[in-house]
Structure formats: structure tokens, C-alpha cells
Amino acid sequence: MFHMFLSDPVVWGSMLGLGLVVAICAYYVYLFLSHSQDQTN
């Protein structure tokens, strides 16, 4: 069953797309948290 997942290009495309979406979401969470802290000069 895992051989089917590893050899199917549709599964690779879906995993790549999901990984890209998760990476973008993580970047925006980091961006929001880093800019929402108090900036004391």
C-alpha cells in the first residue's frame, strides 16, 4: 500500500501542495507574532 503512495504522482502533488500551504500558514503566523509584540525603543 505504501508503494502505491510513493509511486503515484497525484499523491506527490497533493502532498507538495499541502506542504506548501502549511509552510505559508506557518510563515504568516510567525510574521503576525513577531509584529504583534511591543516594539519598545
Secondary structure, 3 states (H helix, E strand, C coil): CHHHHHHCHHHHHHHHHHHHHHHHHHHHHHHHHHHHCCCCC
